[in-house]
Amino acid sequence: MVNIIWASMAMIGILYAMVNGTMDEVNEAIFASSGEAVTLSIGLISVLVFWLGIMRVAEQAGILKVLTKILRPAVSRLFPELPKDHPALGYILSNLTANLFGLGNAATPMGIKAMEQMKQLSGSDTASRSMITFLALNTSSLTIIPTTVIAIRMQYDSASPTEIVGTTIIATTISTAGALVVDRFYHYKSTRRN
């Protein structure tokens, strides 16, 4: 459905440019923005590779294990359906850790693996309580260091690219708390009906 919406918007824009006589401007904008997109992507790749390397060093040094031990009690309470040593918990913790450091691209594969593990555990095509909670947490994603946004700000020569760190921590804390409240509200509402 989203593909249809995007394709429709592009077609309407092109038709409007043809009728309006501004097709040259559309072509210039397409080529200029595609070049800018490549430059931005290359800049983001370097920052993501750096932070993924830092994550790898942290993993080898045992820092991620310590962080996992610290977060495990909270995660176990958020996901009571999951057995204590289930592989999904490890993927969930890795996903949350990557999101803490603003590495959404690195968190995605771990999130997919966590969902696959939870789906196997539930044995159903319907989303389980744990899957819904994880989706809410992953979408709101508490972030301490917004790496990708800092990289974009650096790419566009921001005077102070890291000044958004404090605001990001506050905003993502509120969004994560809100996501958990809404998740729990609807869970308890659905259990009362049954």
Number of C-alpha atoms within 10 A of each C-alpha: 6 7 8 9 10 11 12 12 12 12 12 12 14 16 13 13 16 13 10 9 11 12 16 11 10 15 13 11 12 12 11 11 12 12 12 11 12 11 12 15 13 12 16 20 13 12 17 20 12 12 19 17 12 12 19 14 13 14 14 11 11 12 14 18 15 13 14 19 12 11 14 17 12 10 18 15 10 17 18 11 14 19 12 13 9 12 14 23 21 17 20 25 23 22 26 26 23 23 26 20 21 24 23 22 13 20 22 15 14 20 22 14 17 23 22 14 19 24 18 12 15 17 11 10 8 9 15 17 18 18 19 14 20 25 17 20 23 20 14 20 24 26 24 19 19 21 22 20 17 21 21 17 16 16 16 11 10 13 9 10 16 16 11 14 17 12 11 18 17 13 15 17 17 14 18 19 16 15 20 17 13 14 19 15 11 11 14 11 11 10 8 8 6 5
